[in-house]
Amino acid sequence: YRIGALAQWGKVMELLSTADAWPGYESGLSQEEFDSLRQLIAGHVHYNGWFSENNIRKALFAWSELLTEASLRNWLKDYDLKPPGAMRKVGIICAGNIPLVGLHDVLCVLISGHQAVVKPASDDNRLLPALAQILYRFDETAQSQIVFADGLMKGMDAMIATGSNNSSRYFEQYFGHLPHIIRKSRTSVAVLHGDESDEDLKLLGTDIFSYFGLGCRNVSKMYVPRDFNLDRFFKAIYPWADIVNHNKYANNYDYNKAVWLLNNEQLLDNGFLLLKEDKALAAPTGSLYYEFYDDEAALRSDLTLHEKEIQCIVGRKDIAFGNAQCPTLGDYADRIDTLEFLLGLNCA
């Protein structure tokens, strides 16, 4: 079901994820088109300081690994994919916290046969439209299924909206009468057992610092045994020290450090990450909360109580270290099956 076109789209993303030159017409793009996309990737940071070239390339590579024929077939094999009786307009409001964060919702709408009316975040309204133009090259029908909106979302048959806890209240108010998926703020945590290898802890750094820690799948809190040596953690994540040279990250790090020191908070600081013992789950950018635990069963019970605030758990018994930002196509945000929701509109 359109798998060939989507897989070709993924190959273009793989090519764009490297700094290599135009590979030729077998990419499906002319050299001018390819270079134009590369310039967009390199210059996007001027529109959104968080979208560094490296982070955009990282996101493109992650998507290239998902948009393969094998991955797509494995994802779709258990769904009953039938052409919809009527094409529904599905509004998609993107969060814009990390590059291409709304692409999975767009993909689900494409697969379901409906029309995606996409409203990107104001500082992330260039990359996805540019990539959509490439998809149209491989699948002309996709052009009628993806519309980018910059005004009010009117005349929708269903809505998928992602934002903060505050914005979700507005989404509920405006779109609550429609079939909808409305996502609120979430974060991710790590559960350590104390016998993790140095390599495990180094990989945990990837879960914390990828995309500057702005994703809901980024770890913002870790639970550690009472006797855990935090110096081991600091040593393992040292390869990420250069992150503090990024202006926006450094501003957050400096601001939070100043506020907490003025409040006489107890901090551990290695020059690029603030470690603070705290019961809360979501730490500010440039910091990581931690909490000691004595009984893992009690901890797991407590985490269950907060499952609506947690996107994923990283650890030896959960998502492998280093893989928090590597979801499969079937790892739906908030554990709500977006494709099943959209296919259900066919029966509405």
N, C-alpha and C positions, 0 to 999 in steps of 0.2 A: 504494500500500500504506500506508493510514493517513496519507497525506501531508497531506491536508486538515486533519486534527486537529492534526498536528505544526506545520503552518504557522500555524494559529490560535494555538497555544501560543506560537509565535515572536512573533506580533503583540502578545500580552499582555506578553511580555518587553520588547519595544520600548517599549510604553507605560510600563512600570515603570522603564525605563532613564532616563527624564527626570523632572524635578520637576513635570511638568504635573499638573493636577487630573484627576479621573475624567472620561473622555471620553464616558460614556454607556453604555447597555446593549449597544451594538454591540460593545463590547470582550468581551462574554461574561460580564462580572462585574457584580455590584451595586456601588454606591458603598461600602457597608460592607466588602465583600470586598476591593475595590481599596485602600481606605484602610488596611485591616488589613495588607495586603502592604507598602504603603509604610512603615508603622510598623515592620514587621519589618526592612526594609532599612535604615531610619534608625537603628534601635536595635541592630542586630547587633554593632556595634563594642563593645558592653558585654559581649558573650559571647566575642568574639574581637577583640582589639585591632588585628589586621592587616586585618580585614574592614571597612575604612572604607566609608562610604556611597558615595563616589565609585568605589571599586574594585568594589563590588557592581554599581553601575549600569553600569560599564564592561564587566563580565562579561555582564550581561544584554543589553546592546546587541550585544556580539560574537555571542552566541547568537542574537539576533533576526535577524542578517544571515545566519546559517547555516540557520536553520529557516524557509526560504522554499520554496515549491513548486519553483521552478527549481533551487535549490541541492540540495534533497533528491532530485529526479529525476536530476540530473546525477550525484550520488553513487551512486545505487542502480542506474543503468542497466546496469552490467556484471555485476551479481550475479544468480544464479539463485535467486530468492526463492520458496520453496515452503513451505506450512504444514508444521511439523515433525511427524514421525510421533508423537512424544510430547514434551510440554512438559518441558524439563529445568530443574532449579533451578540457576541460575548465581549463585554468591556474588560480590559486588563489595565489596571493601574499598577505601575512598576515602582518598586521601592528606590532603586538607584544607589544602593549602598556599595555594591561591588559591580564590576563590569559584567554585562549580559545577564543580570540577575532575573530579568523577566522572560528570558528566552524559553525556559521550560514550559511556562504557561502558554506561550505562543505556539510552541511545538504541539502541545496537547490539543489546542484548538484546531490546528491544521489537521492532525490525525483524525479528530472527531468529525471533520467535514463542515464545521461551522466557520463563521467569520470572526476574526480577532480584531477588535477595535482597540488599539494599543495607545495608552497615554504614558510615555516614558517620563521619568523624573526630569525636572527642568535642567539639571546639569548633567544629564545622561541621555540626550535626545539626538545623538549623532551616530553612534556606533551601530545600534540595532537596525535603524532604518537603512544604513549603508549595506549591512550584511543581508538584509531582506532583498535589496535590489539584486544581489548575487543569486539568491535562491530563485528569483523569478526567471533567471537565465536558464535554470535547470528544470523548473516546473512553472509553466505559465499560469496554471490555474491558481497557484499560490498568490498571485497578484490580486485576485479578487477576494482572497481570504485574509489578507493582512492590510489593515488600514491604520494609519497613524493619525491620532487626533491631538489637537492642541487646545481645544476648547472644552466645554462642558460635555459630559458623557450622557447624551440624551438618546432615547429610543432603543436602549439596550434590552435584550431578552434575558440576560444573565450577567453576573459580574464576578470577577476575580480581582480582589484588591489587597495589596500588601503595604503595610505601613507601621507606624508606631501605635502604642496603646491609645494615644490621644486621637490620632487620625482615624483609627478604627471606629471610634464613636460616631464620627461624621459619616464614614462609609455605611455604617448600620442605619443611620438616619436617612441617608439619601437612597440607599440601594437595598434596604432590608426587605422591601416588598417583592424583590426579584429573587429567583434562585441565585445563590451566591456562595462564594468562599471568601471570607474576610480574615486575613491573617494579622495578628498583632506582633508585638516585639517578643522575640525569643533570643536565647543565647545558649551556649553549650558549655559543658563541664568535663573535667577529667577526674577519674578516680585512680589514684596510685596505690600500690600495695607495698611499696618500699623496696622491692627487689628488682625494680626495673633496671635495665642495662643503661649505660651512658647513651647508647644509640637510641633507645626508646625515648629518653628524655630529650635528646636532640630532635627527634621527630616530633615530639610534643611542641617544640618551638615552632615548627611549621604550622601546627594546628592553632597556635596562639597568634603568630605574626603574619600569616598569609593575608593579603589584602589589607594590611595594617590592622587586622583584628576587627574589621567592620562588619563581617558577615555573621548571620545568625548561627552558622555552623562553626564559627571561630570559638575556641575555648577562652572564656573570660574568668573562669574559676577552677581551682583544682582542690581536691580533697586528698589529704595526705595522712598517713599513720602518725601517731603521736611522736614517734622517735625518728621521723624522716629528717634527713640532713638536707636542708634547703640549699646549702652551698653546692651540692652535686647538681641540683637543677640549674642554678646560676651558671655554673661552669659549662654545662651541656648546651645552653642556649646562647653562649657567647658568639657563635657565628652570625647571629642576627644583630650584632652591636651597631652596624652601620644604619639600621633603620632610623636611629635618632637624627641622622643627617637629613632626613626628609622634613621639610619645614612644617607641614601641617601636623605630622606626628609629634615633632619636637614641641610645638606649641601646646598640644594637649598634655604631653608629659610634663612640661614645665609648669603649666597652670595647675594641674592636679597636685603636683608636688608642693607648690607654694601654698595652696589652700589647706592641704592636709598638715603641713608643717605649722602653719599659723594656728591650726586647731589642736596642735600637740598630739597628732595621731602618730602611732608607732608604725614606721615604714622600714622595709628592706629595699635597698636601691643599688642597682648595679650600673647606673649611668644611662640605661636605655629602657628599663622596665621597673615600675614601682610594684612591690609586692606588699599587699596589705591584708592582714587577717580580718576577715569580715564575714558575716552571716549571709549577706546579699549575694545574688547570683551574677548580676551584670556589672562588671567593672568598667570604669571609663577608659577611653582609648589611652594607651600608654601605661596601663596598669593591669595587674592580675590579682584577683582576690584568692585567698587560700583559707582553708579551714582544716583543723585536725579532727580526726575521728578515731574512736576506739573499737567500735563494733560495726563491721561492714553491713551486717543484716539490718541494723538500725538505720544506717546511712541510706541503704537502698530503699527502705521504707519511706524515709524522709524525701528522697528524690522523687518517689512515686507521687507524693503529695504535690510536688511542684512540676509535674510532667507537662502542664500547659504553658510553662515558662521555659522549658528546656527543649531545644531542637534535637540535640544528640549528646550522647555520653561517650567519651573517649577513654580507652583503657584496655587492659589485657583481656577482660571479659566482655568488652563492648566493641566499639569501632576501633580498629587498630591505630596505634600512634602514627601520626602523619597523614591519615586518611580522612580527617574530618571534612575537608573541602574537596573530597573526591566522591560525591554521591553517584549512584547509578541512576539511570532514567526512572527506575521504579522507587527510588527513595524520595517520596513526595514530601514537600514542606508541610510541617505540622502533622505529618502522617495522615493527611487527607488525600485520597486518591483523586487527583484532578481529572484524569482521563475518564474515570468511571462517572464522575459528576457530569462531565460534558456529554458523555454517551447517554446519560439519563435524560438529557434535554430532548433527545430524539423521541422520547415517549411522553414528553410533557404536553 
